């Protein structure tokens, strides 16, 4: 049974004195656990900002070389060029997965990871 690890992530809104144009609230956050986005009660994220973040999150979950920019650069800008909002992506822990719990290949499927 082949296994692999992914980082859980915390994605937090940071302004650091910059003025937001979009609805960005300093400190508001969500988590990424496996393939799941977990939002605390009442948290909101702009769908445009989320669209800018989504392609980077799977790469941020994977182990990378310490010198790789994916390991060192933690902030993603809001896609609105006039907005001061940023999103800090922090690796907060590791989660172990098995291939058969995450694949859809017939004959290799096991119990989905979120049910085990």
Secondary structure, 3 states (H helix, E strand, C coil): CCEEEEEEEEEEEECCCCCCCCCCCCCCEEEEECCEEEECCCCCCCHHHHHHHHHHHHHHHCCCCCCCHHHHCCEEECCCCCCCCEEEEEEEEEEEEEHHHHCCCCCCCCCCHHHC
